[in-house]
Amino acid sequence: MHSYYHNESNEWEIVMGLDMYLFAKKYISSNPTFSKDDPKKYNEVKELAGVSKDFPDPDFARAYVTLNVAYWRKANQIHSWFVRNVQDGKDDCKTYYVSKEQIAELLDTCKKVKANPNLAETLLPPAEGFFFGDTEIDEWYFQDIDNTIKQLKNCVKYFDDHWSFEYHASW
């Protein structure tokens, strides 16, 4: 995925860079067997998606609702944290499952850095990359920290255990 901006000639141009997404995903089934399954919610999702009432077979129908709940652009210190703590050191533009505990850990780490900026280099060091942006620990760095705290607080606050999370980055 790339970001698009208007240039001075009012034309769209692609701006390469590190784009990062955290998605919340929820399984919804039409089967009322389990308490987490809710045919009414499933049918509402299906209707919003414009899918026929007769398809798929309601006895076996299931869906996933996916919401983009956090977005960062060139927040390389946050991306580096995901690579180290979620992706086993692989920086490969793939999508990775993120546990609620990992989200809470990143939120706590950001709060520690915000409270004590001297911990930035140790806890959330900037990462170099061709399209990763600046590696200075400056006001932009701390703006990314504030943005991360705000977004992750909402993830912890609004999503129960029926939701899972996935992280994806591209450049």
FENPE-V693280 format. One record per residue. N is the residue number from 1. OMEGA is omega in degrees with one decimal (* if undefined). BURIAL is I if it has 9 or more other C-alpha atoms within 8 Angstrom, else O. Layout:
BEGIN
[[N	OMEGA	BURIAL] [N	OMEGA	BURIAL]]
END
This chain:
BEGIN
[[1	179.0	O] [2	175.2	I] [3	179.9	I] [4	179.8	O] [5	171.5	I] [6	175.6	I] [7	-177.3	O] [8	178.9	O] [9	-179.2	O] [10	175.2	O] [11	176.9	O] [12	173.8	O] [13	178.9	O] [14	176.0	O] [15	-178.8	O] [16	177.1	O] [17	178.9	I] [18	175.1	I] [19	-172.0	I] [20	-174.6	I] [21	169.6	I] [22	-178.7	I] [23	169.8	I] [24	-173.9	I] [25	-179.3	I] [26	176.3	I] [27	177.0	I] [28	-178.9	I] [29	176.6	I] [30	-176.7	I] [31	-177.7	I] [32	-174.9	I] [33	-177.0	O] [34	-177.0	O] [35	-179.7	O] [36	179.2	O] [37	-176.0	I] [38	-178.6	I] [39	-179.1	I] [40	178.9	O] [41	178.7	I] [42	-179.2	I] [43	176.8	I] [44	178.2	O] [45	-179.7	I] [46	179.2	I] [47	177.7	I] [48	179.8	O] [49	178.9	O] [50	-179.6	O] [51	-178.9	O] [52	178.2	O] [53	-176.3	O] [54	-175.5	O] [55	-11.0	O] [56	-179.4	O] [57	-174.9	O] [58	179.6	I] [59	-176.7	O] [60	-173.6	I] [61	176.4	I] [62	-178.5	I] [63	171.3	O] [64	171.8	O] [65	-178.5	I] [66	178.7	O] [67	171.8	O] [68	-173.3	I] [69	176.3	I] [70	178.6	I] [71	174.9	I] [72	174.0	I] [73	178.0	O] [74	173.4	I] [75	-170.1	I] [76	177.3	I] [77	178.0	I] [78	177.6	O] [79	179.5	I] [80	177.5	I] [81	178.7	I] [82	-179.9	I] [83	-177.9	I] [84	-168.8	I] [85	-177.5	I] [86	-170.4	I] [87	179.4	I] [88	176.9	O] [89	-179.2	O] [90	178.0	O] [91	-166.7	O] [92	177.3	O] [93	175.8	O] [94	178.9	O] [95	-176.5	O] [96	173.4	I] [97	177.4	I] [98	179.4	I] [99	175.9	O] [100	177.9	I] [101	177.9	O] [102	176.7	I] [103	178.6	I] [104	178.9	I] [105	177.8	O] [106	178.0	I] [107	179.3	I] [108	178.8	O] [109	178.5	I] [110	178.3	I] [111	177.8	I] [112	179.6	I] [113	178.7	I] [114	-179.6	I] [115	-178.7	O] [116	-177.4	O] [117	178.2	O] [118	178.8	O] [119	-174.5	I] [120	-176.5	I] [121	-178.3	I] [122	-173.5	O] [123	-178.0	O] [124	-178.8	I] [125	174.9	I] [126	-179.8	I] [127	177.4	I] [128	175.7	I] [129	-173.2	O] [130	-179.5	O] [131	-171.4	I] [132	179.4	I] [133	-173.6	I] [134	179.0	O] [135	177.3	O] [136	171.6	O] [137	-173.6	I] [138	-177.8	O] [139	178.3	O] [140	176.7	O] [141	-177.0	I] [142	172.4	I] [143	175.0	O] [144	177.8	I] [145	178.7	I] [146	179.1	I] [147	179.6	O] [148	178.6	I] [149	-178.8	I] [150	-176.9	O] [151	-177.3	I] [152	174.3	I] [153	178.4	I] [154	178.3	O] [155	180.0	I] [156	-174.9	I] [157	-168.1	O] [158	-173.0	O] [159	178.9	O] [160	-175.1	O] [161	177.4	O] [162	178.4	O] [163	171.9	I] [164	-176.7	I] [165	177.3	I] [166	177.6	I] [167	176.8	I] [168	175.5	I] [169	175.9	I] [170	175.8	I] [171	*	I]]
END
